[in-house]
Amino acid sequence: MSGTRARLIVLLAVLGVGFAAWVGADVAGHLANGGYVASSAESERAERVLRETFGVERPNMLLHVTAPADEPAVVRAGSDLTRRLEALPGVVSAHSYWSAGDPRLKSPGGGSAIVALRLGGDENAAQRTARQIVRDFVGRHGPLAIAATGEAPGNAEALDQGDADLVTAELTAAPMILLILLLVFRTPLAALLPFVVGVVSVVSTMAVLRIVAEFTEVSTFALNITTLLGFGLAIDYSLFVLVRHREDGDVRSAARTVLFSAVTVAISVSALLIFPLYFLSSLAIAAIPVVLIAGLTAVTVLPALVVLCGQWLERGDISRFLPRSAKGPVWGRLAALIMRRPVSWAVPVVLGLLFLAIPFGHAKFGLTDERILPPDSPVRATAVAIEREFGRASFDPLTAVLIGVSDPGPYIALQREPGVSNVDVERRGDVHRVSVALSVPPYSNEGERLARKLSELRPASGEVLRTGPSVAFAHTKDVIAERIPYALALICVAMFVLLFLFTGGLLVAVKALLFGALSLTASFGAMVFVFQDGNLAWLVGDFTATGYLDVTVPVLMFCVAFGLSMDYEVFLLARIREEYLATGDNARAVVAGLAKTGSVISSAALLIGVVLLALVTSEMSVLKLLGLGLFLAVLVDAVLVRGVLVPAFMKIAGRANWWAPPLLRRVHARLGIKENQ
């Protein structure tokens, strides 16, 4: 690359980053916290009948008012509060003990009462209204002490917490990444260049999220996850390009591998689009361009910076202050040892990984609630107070709408079911509203069982519509279970085709898929052992073990972690294939490939692992879970799978690794990725 061309690329990159920074400056204000539940036509119709027939709106914000509810001064203040809230823009309805006279809105002791609010608009609008209400009404007002909780303020608080956690994660990871890069490259400027590429990726990520948010709802967690993912991958890709540049000065083959790797990660993440929850789909929509930007930046901007830096790249070498590195020879010697007794190496590793997955066998699934927030969260503390004084799910019960059903008796009999605290029935014309208050978390296996029990009660005539959080959870779980086979098929077929085109071998491609899945065993086991069962909680900081996992998290972790595992598979196979094409000796190619890439892959895994592990500093348990799980997946994949299982398998398979039937050989000869392309 000429100096003129390099300067042009860097200039365009600077202008592009400046524009991206301007576009993405206010991205946080356009994100939402939600999208964990699949929409249901049945629930939407039930909500409409409840609104039109009973005047009931499902509240998405509760104000907990502490005061003697029946004292005259409190009655006047409470009534005035309700009227003022109802008059606010964005408030669809406001019901309180003082306005509706409903005894369920007053605590049994009379020391507190509830104002139930329905905030209108989409989740972004509801969160803005909730913030305004919290700002203007929460606190001491005359005789009333007011606190807020519910879906809308909880989402708003989680959104703010996520922004703060992202800053903390980046500040935690940045100095550690710079130190690792300095130890890898041994000169300050060489260490700084991958970091610069990572910053370019982060700024671009924020612009992408801001643009996507104009067309669809985007989860706030997309900002945390895609920013760190883009940053980590940009540094990883830069590491591979710079190492190849130092080896032979030619980065073209490394650039092809980087771009191919970026495509594999993007395809793996794209499987999230299959799930109709914007928490997952918006993350995929944002992550796909982010991953591709990281790859493109590493193969365009980085080489240009290398050309402009020239000899300055090697100035300030700190090697003389450090012990002599033995990384490369160690990986080569390890590969040679594995070649001698591959089965003896592979079997213990496979059994060990399967053992780590055992806790996942008793996994339980639910949905997130206010307990993902920090223990000192005002929204969470208020939810605990309401549950203590009024009972769990008193204001968002499991509800059946009976249309034309003459006998609601079987539904009233749910009172005898474990987990049910109360059943209340109201009738208007030929419509019954059956409200089932639960004593168990609605987003839990017990809540799901009661929702399904409700669906099993089929009257002889009439129609039954169900709604409520437990119904939403059961429906979401069904939708995810229904879509998982399609997501797996997309990932497996796409990865198999890409890897075959890359290597020309059927067995190598199949092996990559199997080992990619095996690398997730430790992560999935740790999810249950730590975050469901609450063991070793000190590793990740304070959080509340709910006894179940969010049903969306394993799906998210699989798609992201599997993509990252294919990332390292591509880099290792690229070198092994290069050596095999040069020598025709399978065993020699495996040893040489691991010797040349082992230190690079381990360094890359350490770098992206540090980036992902920084999520553990989050105050929200979901981000802690993702951070630890993805870190373990990357660590296991880079060390045990790529370092031990891949060379062992490829030794056992021998030349069969590269076999393909004649028809597919012709396909690869015509369409495959070749070194001279």
C-alpha positions in Angstrom: 0.0 0.0 0.0 1.4 3.4 -1.0 1.7 6.2 1.5 -0.8 8.4 -0.5 -3.4 5.7 -0.4 -2.7 5.0 3.3 -3.2 8.7 4.1 -6.5 8.8 2.1 -7.8 5.8 4.0 -6.9 7.3 7.4 -8.4 10.6 6.4 -11.7 8.9 5.3 -11.7 6.9 8.6 -11.3 10.0 10.7 -14.1 11.7 8.9 -16.2 8.6 9.2 -15.6 8.3 12.9 -16.4 12.0 13.4 -19.7 11.6 11.6 -20.5 8.4 13.5 -19.7 10.1 16.8 -22.2 12.9 15.9 -24.9 10.4 14.8 -24.5 8.1 17.8 -24.0 10.8 20.5 -27.5 10.5 21.9 -28.1 6.8 21.2 -28.9 5.9 24.8 -32.0 8.1 24.8 -33.4 6.2 21.9 -33.1 2.7 23.4 -35.7 0.7 25.4 -35.5 -1.9 28.0 -38.0 -4.6 27.1 -38.8 -7.0 24.4 -38.4 -10.1 26.6 -42.0 -11.4 25.9 -43.5 -12.6 22.7 -46.7 -10.9 21.7 -49.9 -13.0 21.9 -53.1 -12.3 19.9 -55.1 -14.0 22.7 -53.6 -11.8 25.4 -54.1 -8.6 23.3 -57.8 -9.5 22.8 -58.2 -10.3 26.5 -56.7 -6.9 27.4 -59.1 -5.2 25.0 -62.2 -7.0 26.5 -61.1 -6.1 30.0 -60.7 -2.4 29.0 -64.0 -2.1 27.1 -66.1 -4.2 29.5 -64.6 -3.7 32.9 -62.7 -0.5 32.4 -59.6 -2.3 33.6 -56.1 -1.5 32.2 -53.2 -3.6 33.2 -50.9 -1.3 35.2 -47.3 -0.8 34.2 -46.5 1.5 37.0 -47.4 1.4 40.7 -47.0 4.2 43.3 -46.7 2.9 46.8 -48.1 5.6 49.1 -47.2 5.3 52.8 -49.7 7.1 55.0 -52.8 6.3 57.2 -55.1 5.8 54.2 -58.4 6.7 55.9 -57.3 9.9 57.7 -59.1 12.9 56.2 -55.9 14.8 55.3 -54.6 11.7 53.6 -57.8 11.1 51.7 -57.7 14.7 50.4 -54.1 14.5 49.4 -54.5 11.0 47.9 -57.5 12.1 45.8 -55.6 15.2 44.6 -52.6 13.0 43.7 -54.7 10.7 41.7 -56.4 13.5 39.7 -53.1 15.2 39.0 -51.6 11.9 37.7 -54.6 11.1 35.6 -54.3 14.6 33.9 -50.6 14.0 32.9 -49.8 13.5 29.2 -48.9 9.9 28.6 -51.1 8.6 31.5 -54.0 6.5 30.2 -55.5 5.7 33.5 -54.9 6.2 37.2 -56.8 4.2 39.9 -56.3 4.5 43.6 -58.0 3.5 46.9 -59.2 7.1 47.2 -60.6 7.4 43.6 -62.0 3.9 43.1 -62.8 2.8 46.6 -61.3 -0.6 45.9 -60.3 -2.2 49.2 -57.6 -4.2 47.4 -55.7 -1.0 46.8 -55.3 -0.5 50.6 -53.0 -2.6 52.7 -54.7 -4.8 55.3 -53.4 -2.6 58.2 -54.4 0.6 56.4 -50.9 2.1 56.6 -50.4 2.3 52.9 -52.2 2.4 49.6 -51.6 2.0 45.9 -52.0 4.2 42.8 -52.1 1.9 39.8 -51.1 3.7 36.6 -51.3 2.7 32.9 -48.8 4.6 30.9 -49.5 4.8 27.2 -47.4 4.6 24.0 -44.6 2.2 23.2 -42.0 1.2 25.8 -39.9 4.2 25.1 -42.8 6.6 25.7 -43.9 4.7 28.8 -40.3 5.0 30.2 -40.2 8.7 29.6 -43.5 9.2 31.3 -42.4 7.1 34.2 -39.2 9.2 34.6 -41.3 12.3 34.7 -43.6 10.9 37.4 -40.6 9.7 39.5 -39.0 13.1 39.2 -42.1 15.1 40.1 -44.0 12.9 42.5 -41.7 10.4 44.3 -40.7 11.5 47.8 -42.5 13.2 50.6 -45.5 15.3 49.6 -47.5 16.6 52.6 -48.7 13.6 54.5 -47.8 11.2 51.7 -44.5 9.3 51.2 -44.5 8.1 47.6 -42.3 5.4 46.0 -42.5 3.9 42.5 -42.2 0.5 41.0 -43.6 -1.5 38.1 -42.6 -2.4 34.5 -42.2 1.1 33.1 -40.0 2.6 36.0 -38.1 -0.7 36.3 -37.3 -0.5 32.6 -36.3 3.1 32.9 -34.0 2.4 35.8 -32.5 -0.6 34.1 -31.8 1.6 31.0 -29.9 4.1 33.2 -28.1 1.4 35.0 -27.0 -0.2 31.8 -25.5 3.1 30.5 -23.6 3.5 33.8 -22.4 -0.2 33.7 -21.2 0.2 30.1 -18.9 3.1 31.2 -17.6 1.1 34.1 -17.0 -2.0 31.9 -15.0 0.1 29.4 -13.0 1.9 32.0 -12.2 -1.5 33.7 -11.3 -3.3 30.4 -9.3 -0.5 28.7 -6.1 -0.4 30.8 -6.0 -4.2 31.0 -6.3 -4.5 27.2 -3.5 -1.9 26.7 -1.3 -3.8 29.1 -1.9 -7.2 27.3 -1.3 -5.6 23.9 1.9 -4.1 25.1 3.1 -7.5 26.4 2.1 -9.2 23.1 3.7 -6.6 20.7 6.4 -5.3 23.0 6.3 -1.7 21.6 3.9 1.0 22.6 2.8 2.1 19.1 2.1 -1.5 18.0 0.1 -2.0 21.1 -1.9 1.2 20.6 -3.0 0.5 17.0 -5.4 -2.4 17.7 -6.8 -0.3 20.5 -7.4 2.5 18.1 -9.2 0.1 15.7 -11.3 -1.0 18.7 -12.3 2.6 19.5 -13.3 3.1 15.8 -15.5 0.0 16.1 -17.2 1.3 19.3 -18.0 4.7 17.8 -19.3 3.0 14.7 -21.4 0.7 16.9 -23.2 3.6 18.6 -24.0 5.1 15.2 -25.4 1.8 13.9 -27.6 1.5 17.0 -28.8 5.0 16.6 -29.8 4.4 13.0 -31.4 1.1 13.7 -33.4 2.7 16.6 -35.1 5.0 14.0 -36.8 2.0 12.3 -37.4 -0.5 15.2 -37.2 -0.8 18.9 -33.7 -1.6 20.2 -33.0 -3.1 23.5 -30.7 -1.2 25.9 -28.7 -4.4 26.3 -27.8 -4.2 22.6 -25.6 -1.1 23.5 -23.7 -3.0 26.2 -23.3 -6.3 24.3 -22.6 -5.0 20.7 -20.3 -2.3 21.9 -18.1 -4.7 23.8 -18.4 -7.4 21.1 -17.4 -4.9 18.4 -14.5 -3.6 20.5 -13.2 -7.1 21.3 -13.5 -8.5 17.8 -11.8 -5.4 16.3 -8.9 -5.9 18.6 -8.8 -9.6 17.9 -8.8 -9.1 14.1 -6.2 -6.4 14.4 -4.0 -8.8 16.4 -4.1 -11.4 13.7 -3.3 -8.8 11.0 -0.4 -7.3 12.9 1.1 -10.7 13.7 1.0 -11.7 10.1 2.5 -8.4 9.1 5.4 -9.0 11.5 5.9 -12.5 10.2 6.2 -11.9 6.4 5.0 -8.3 5.7 2.0 -9.6 3.7 -1.4 -9.2 5.3 -3.5 -10.3 2.3 -4.1 -13.8 3.5 -4.7 -12.6 7.0 -7.2 -10.1 5.6 -9.1 -12.8 3.7 -9.2 -14.9 6.9 -10.4 -11.9 9.0 -13.2 -11.1 6.6 -14.3 -14.7 6.4 -14.2 -14.9 10.2 -16.4 -11.8 10.5 -18.9 -13.3 8.1 -19.1 -16.5 10.2 -19.7 -14.5 13.4 -22.3 -12.3 11.7 -24.2 -15.4 10.4 -24.2 -17.0 13.8 -25.6 -13.9 15.5 -28.2 -13.5 12.7 -30.0 -16.6 14.0 -31.4 -14.3 16.7 -33.6 -12.7 14.0 -35.7 -15.9 14.0 -37.0 -15.1 17.5 -39.9 -12.6 17.6 -38.6 -10.8 20.7 -36.9 -7.4 20.0 -34.5 -8.0 22.9 -33.0 -10.7 20.7 -33.8 -9.5 17.2 -32.6 -5.9 17.7 -29.3 -7.2 19.1 -28.8 -9.2 15.9 -29.8 -6.3 13.7 -27.2 -4.2 15.4 -24.5 -6.9 15.8 -24.3 -7.9 12.2 -23.1 -4.6 10.8 -20.9 -4.1 13.9 -19.0 -7.4 13.4 -18.6 -6.6 9.7 -17.3 -3.1 10.5 -14.8 -4.5 13.0 -13.5 -6.8 10.3 -13.4 -4.2 7.5 -11.7 -1.7 9.8 -9.0 -4.2 10.8 -8.1 -4.9 7.1 -8.3 -1.4 5.8 -7.6 1.2 8.4 -5.1 -0.8 10.4 -2.8 -1.6 7.4 -2.9 2.1 6.4 -1.9 3.1 10.0 1.0 0.5 9.8 2.2 2.1 6.6 2.1 5.6 8.0 3.8 4.6 11.2 6.7 2.9 9.3 9.7 2.3 11.5 8.2 4.0 14.4 6.1 0.9 14.9 9.1 -0.9 16.4 10.4 1.9 18.5 10.5 1.5 22.3 10.8 -2.3 22.4 10.3 -3.5 26.0 11.5 -7.0 25.3 14.7 -6.6 27.3 12.7 -5.9 30.5 10.6 -9.0 30.1 11.4 -12.8 30.4 12.0 -14.5 27.1 8.8 -15.7 25.6 8.4 -19.4 25.0 4.8 -19.3 23.8 5.3 -20.4 20.2 7.5 -23.4 20.9 5.2 -24.4 23.8 2.2 -24.7 21.4 4.3 -26.5 18.8 5.6 -29.0 21.4 2.1 -29.5 22.8 0.8 -30.3 19.3 3.6 -32.8 18.8 2.8 -34.5 22.1 -0.9 -34.8 21.1 0.0 -36.2 17.7 1.7 -39.2 19.5 -1.3 -40.2 21.7 -4.3 -38.2 20.5 -7.0 -40.4 22.1 -5.3 -40.2 25.5 -5.5 -36.4 25.3 -8.9 -36.0 23.8 -11.0 -38.4 26.0 -10.2 -36.7 29.3 -10.9 -33.2 27.8 -14.3 -34.3 26.4 -15.3 -36.0 29.6 -14.3 -33.0 31.6 -16.3 -30.6 29.5 -19.3 -32.9 29.6 -18.9 -33.0 33.4 -19.0 -29.2 33.6 -22.3 -29.2 31.7 -24.0 -31.5 34.3 -25.7 -28.6 36.2 -27.5 -27.5 33.1 -29.5 -30.8 33.3 -31.6 -29.3 36.1 -31.9 -25.8 34.5 -35.2 -23.9 35.2 -36.3 -21.0 33.1 -38.3 -17.9 33.7 -38.3 -14.2 32.7 -36.5 -11.2 34.3 -38.2 -9.1 36.9 -37.1 -6.3 39.2 -34.6 -8.7 40.8 -32.1 -8.2 38.0 -31.6 -4.6 39.4 -29.1 -4.0 42.2 -30.3 -4.8 45.8 -30.4 -1.1 46.7 -32.5 -0.2 43.6 -35.5 2.0 44.6 -37.8 0.2 42.1 -36.8 -3.1 43.6 -37.2 -2.0 47.2 -40.6 -0.7 46.4 -41.6 -3.9 44.8 -40.5 -5.8 47.8 -42.5 -3.5 50.1 -45.7 -4.0 48.0 -45.3 -7.7 47.9 -44.9 -7.8 51.7 -47.9 -5.6 52.4 -50.3 -6.6 49.6 -49.1 -10.0 48.4 -47.4 -11.1 45.2 -49.1 -10.4 41.9 -52.0 -8.6 43.5 -52.0 -5.9 40.8 -51.0 -7.9 37.8 -52.8 -11.3 38.3 -53.2 -14.3 36.1 -56.6 -13.4 34.4 -59.2 -15.4 32.5 -61.9 -13.6 30.5 -64.9 -15.8 30.2 -67.2 -14.9 27.3 -70.6 -16.6 27.3 -69.5 -19.1 30.0 -72.4 -19.8 32.3 -70.5 -21.5 35.1 -67.2 -20.0 36.3 -67.0 -22.7 39.1 -64.0 -24.6 37.7 -62.0 -21.4 37.5 -62.9 -20.4 41.0 -61.7 -23.9 42.1 -58.2 -22.8 41.2 -58.2 -21.3 44.7 -57.2 -24.8 45.9 -54.1 -25.0 43.6 -50.6 -24.6 45.2 -49.2 -21.2 44.4 -52.6 -19.4 44.3 -53.3 -16.9 47.1 -56.7 -15.6 46.0 -59.3 -15.9 43.2 -61.7 -13.0 42.5 -64.6 -13.0 40.1 -66.4 -10.1 38.6 -69.3 -10.2 36.1 -70.6 -7.7 33.5 -73.4 -9.1 31.3 -72.2 -12.4 29.8 -68.5 -11.7 30.5 -66.7 -12.9 33.7 -63.4 -11.6 34.8 -61.5 -14.2 36.9 -58.4 -12.7 38.6 -56.0 -15.3 40.1 -53.5 -13.7 42.5 -50.4 -15.9 42.7 -48.1 -16.5 45.7 -45.3 -17.6 43.4 -43.2 -15.6 41.0 -45.3 -15.2 37.8 -42.2 -15.6 35.6 -41.3 -19.0 37.0 -42.0 -22.7 36.4 -44.8 -22.6 39.1 -46.4 -19.5 37.4 -46.1 -21.3 34.0 -47.8 -24.4 35.4 -50.8 -22.3 36.7 -51.1 -20.6 33.3 -51.2 -23.9 31.5 -53.6 -25.2 34.1 -55.9 -22.3 33.3 -55.8 -23.3 29.6 -56.7 -26.9 30.4 -60.1 -25.7 31.8 -62.3 -25.8 28.7 -66.0 -25.0 29.2 -68.8 -26.8 27.3 -69.7 -23.5 25.6 -68.4 -20.0 25.3 -64.9 -18.7 24.9 -62.0 -18.2 27.3 -59.2 -15.7 26.9 -56.1 -15.6 29.1 -53.7 -12.8 30.0 -51.2 -11.9 32.6 -47.5 -12.3 33.2 -47.6 -16.0 33.6 -49.5 -16.4 30.4 -47.0 -14.2 28.6 -44.1 -16.3 30.0 -45.7 -19.6 28.9 -46.4 -18.2 25.5 -42.8 -16.9 25.2 -41.3 -20.2 26.2 -43.4 -22.0 23.6 -42.4 -19.5 20.9 -38.7 -19.9 21.7 -38.9 -23.7 21.8 -40.7 -23.6 18.4 -38.1 -21.4 16.8 -34.9 -23.0 18.2 -34.8 -25.8 15.6 -34.9 -23.2 12.8 -32.1 -21.1 14.4 -29.9 -24.2 14.9 -30.6 -25.3 11.3 -29.6 -21.8 10.0 -26.4 -21.8 12.0 -25.4 -25.3 11.2 -26.2 -25.3 7.5 -24.6 -21.8 6.9 -21.5 -22.7 8.9 -21.1 -26.0 7.2 -21.3 -24.5 3.8 -18.9 -21.7 4.6 -16.3 -24.0 6.3 -16.5 -26.4 3.4 -15.9 -23.7 0.9 -13.0 -22.5 3.1 -11.3 -25.9 3.6 -12.7 -28.3 1.0 -13.1 -31.0 3.6 -16.4 -32.5 4.8 -15.0 -33.9 8.0 -13.2 -30.7 9.0 -16.5 -28.8 8.7 -18.5 -31.3 10.7 -15.8 -31.4 13.4 -15.9 -27.6 13.7 -19.7 -27.6 14.4 -19.4 -30.4 17.0 -16.5 -28.8 18.8 -18.1 -25.4 18.7 -21.1 -26.8 20.6 -18.8 -28.7 23.0 -17.0 -25.4 23.9 -20.2 -24.1 25.4 -20.6 -26.8 28.0 -18.7 -25.0 30.7 -20.7 -21.8 30.1 -24.1 -23.5 30.2 -23.1 -25.4 33.4 -21.9 -22.2 35.0 -25.1 -20.4 34.2 -27.0 -22.8 36.3 -24.4 -23.5 39.0 -23.8 -19.8 39.7 -26.8 -17.7 38.6 -29.7 -20.2 39.2 -28.4 -22.0 42.2 -26.4 -19.1 43.7 -23.1 -20.9 44.2 -19.8 -19.0 44.1 -21.6 -15.7 43.9 -18.6 -13.9 45.2 -16.9 -14.5 41.8 -19.2 -12.0 40.1 -20.3 -9.7 42.9 -23.6 -9.1 44.6 -26.8 -10.4 42.8 -30.0 -12.2 43.7 -30.3 -15.9 42.6 -33.9 -16.2 41.5 -33.8 -20.0 41.2 -34.2 -19.9 37.4 -32.6 -18.5 34.3 -34.1 -16.0 31.9 -35.4 -18.1 29.0 -33.8 -15.8 26.4 -30.3 -15.8 27.8 -29.2 -19.4 26.7 -30.4 -18.6 23.2 -28.4 -15.3 23.1 -25.3 -16.9 24.6 -25.4 -19.8 22.2 -25.5 -17.6 19.1 -22.8 -15.2 20.2 -20.5 -17.8 21.8 -20.8 -20.2 18.9 -19.9 -17.4 16.5 -16.8 -16.6 18.6 -15.8 -20.3 18.6 -16.0 -20.4 14.8 -13.9 -17.2 14.8 -10.9 -19.1 16.3 -11.7 -22.2 14.3 -11.3 -20.2 11.1 -7.9 -18.7 12.1 -6.5 -22.1 13.1 -7.8 -23.9 10.0 -6.5 -21.2 7.8 -2.9 -21.9 8.9 -3.3 -25.7 9.0 -4.8 -25.6 5.5 -2.0 -23.4 4.2 0.6 -25.8 5.5 -1.3 -28.9 4.2 -1.5 -27.4 0.7 2.2 -26.7 0.8 3.3 -30.1 2.2 0.5 -32.6 1.7 1.4 -34.0 5.2 -1.7 -33.8 7.5 0.2 -34.3 10.9 2.9 -31.9 10.0 0.4 -29.3 8.9 -1.5 -29.6 12.2 1.6 -29.2 14.3 2.9 -26.2 12.2 -0.6 -24.6 12.2 -0.9 -24.8 16.0 2.6 -23.7 16.5 2.1 -20.6 14.4 -1.4 -19.7 15.7 -1.5 -21.0 19.3 0.0 -17.9 20.9 -2.0 -15.6 18.7 -5.3 -17.4 19.5 -4.6 -17.5 23.2 -3.7 -13.8 23.2 -6.8 -13.0 21.2 -8.9 -15.1 23.5 -7.4 -13.3 26.5 -8.1 -9.9 25.0 -11.7 -10.5 24.1 -12.2 -12.5 27.3 -11.1 -9.4 29.3 -13.6 -7.3 27.3 -16.5 -9.7 28.0 -15.5 -10.3 31.6 -15.8 -6.6 32.2 -19.6 -7.1 32.0 -19.3 -8.9 35.4 -18.8 -5.4 36.9 -22.4 -4.6 36.0 -24.9 -4.1 38.7 -27.5 -6.1 36.7 -27.5 -9.9 37.0 -28.3 -10.5 33.3 -25.2 -8.7 32.2 -23.1 -10.5 34.8 -24.4 -13.8 33.5 -23.6 -13.0 29.9 -20.1 -11.7 30.8 -19.1 -14.7 32.8 -20.7 -17.2 30.4 -19.1 -15.7 27.2 -15.7 -15.4 29.0 -15.8 -19.1 29.9 -16.9 -20.1 26.4 -14.0 -18.1 24.8 -11.4 -19.5 27.3 -12.5 -23.1 26.9 -12.6 -22.8 23.1 -9.2 -21.2 22.8 -7.3 -23.5 25.2 -9.0 -26.9 25.4 -10.9 -27.1 22.1 -8.4 -25.4 19.7 -5.3 -26.4 21.7 -6.1 -30.1 22.4 -9.3 -31.5 20.7 -8.7 -30.1 17.2 -5.2 -31.4 16.8 -6.2 -34.7 18.4 -9.2 -35.2 16.1 -7.3 -34.2 13.0 -4.5 -36.6 13.8 -7.0 -39.5 14.2 -8.8 -38.6 11.0 -5.7 -38.2 9.0 -6.2 -37.4 5.3 -9.9 -38.1 5.7 -10.1 -34.5 7.2 -9.8 -33.2 3.7 -12.0 -35.7 1.8 -15.0 -34.8 -0.2 -16.9 -36.7 -2.9 -16.1 -35.8 -6.5 -19.2 -33.6 -7.0 -18.4 -31.5 -3.9 -14.7 -31.4 -4.9 -15.8 -29.8 -8.2 -18.0 -27.4 -6.3 -15.1 -26.4 -4.1 -12.8 -26.0 -7.1 -15.3 -23.6 -8.6 -16.6 -21.7 -5.6 -14.1 -22.4 -2.8 -11.9 -19.7 -1.2 -8.4 -20.1 -2.5 -5.1 -18.6 -1.4 -4.5 -16.8 -4.7 -7.9 -15.0 -4.6 
